[in-house]
Amino acid sequence: MIAEKPSVAQSIAKVLGATSREDGCLVGNGYIISWCFGHLVELASADAYDPHYAKWVLNDLPIIPENWKYVVSADKGKQFEILSGLMSDKRVDGLVCATEAICTACAGKAAVVQSITRQEKTAQPPKLYDLTTLQRDANRILGYTAQQTLDYIQSLYEKKLVTYPRTDSKYLTDDMQDAIPELVKTVCTSFPFVENPPVHAERVIDSSKVSDHHVIILTRTLAGTDLSGLPTGETSILSLIAARLLCAVGEPCVTAEWEAKLQQVEHGELSASGFMGGIIKLTNGLIKNASTLKPGQNLFHSDREAIGICPRCGKPVYEGKKSLYCSGYKDTLPCGFSLRKNDRFFSAKKKALTRKIAAALLKDGQVSITGLYSQKTRNSYDATVLLADTGGKYVNFMLEFSGKGQERTFRK
Ligand SMILES: [Zn+2]
């Protein structure tokens, strides 16, 4: 019998008379009772699907696996081993899930409900930032130290983009209520997280809870400021404060809504794939919003530099493991531009399609290369390689010799 946790296993063992203790289980009276510690198995992290996902890069998101992988939770390997061992133990001829066992015991008999616990769940919107919570979030989300965050916020304060930062209040004063909708509008213009969100200003207002200074909030100066001129650290902190404001005054619906949907799945009113579809749609929307941020506003620190601009769609081209690819491959109408590092055109000439060559091809449409190998003459030669893209699955190239004409290789 498997219980969800040790204490439950002990109670059951007592009732069943399984009194002798073995490694990770209780045994006796024909029973072996073991336990889990909550979840012994969890979803694998993104890099289990592709090592390349170990670092989060905006262009890879969202990562939605077709088949989910699972791993044994870090500190629960021992109990997992014990349970696996018991399942193949000769003494075991059947397996009972302890919770189901209670149901089975009652089946067909009259049951008396002795107590009902009613739990009301409300999802509270977050409060605005005081200095400490801002520093905590900036550390968790952006990896900044408390001092870094303090320096950035101090600089933003000096630029009059945020209010006085050394505050421990979490509310605004009553007289500020009327100004909130206008401020939210300004924030939405500067940070395109959402469009026209609902504004419940009353949630962030409480004069009685404001001591010397009210909570940290963006100011109207934001409207006339070109944020692309700010250092990345300051823009990131500003983005956090902006996002927090929108959450605090917006609809606190997200979590509650998903919980309600999960319940519908449980009751067979909504299919699991329908639920998943909703999650995927929401995730894609969030990512799309994040990717419309200007580079300086990027909350995800992409360590990848674009190699150049895609000749087909104008989006940045990045270097992957095996190819140099256009970041537009995840668009609704995906852009298929990609240069394979082991491209036949180059490998036949014993040259690698390097980042440098790709950069030149993207910038000028051509690149001069020396020491190309000729399979015909077995000699090497110099030539200009031209990008001759026809929009097909593979990108085509063309060779140009000074004064000697052209050689084309086209593939579909
Ligand atoms: Zn493209």
Residues whose N, C-alpha, C, O or C-beta is under 5 A from the ligand:
A	BS01	ZN	C310 R312 C313 G314 K315 C326 G328 C335 F337
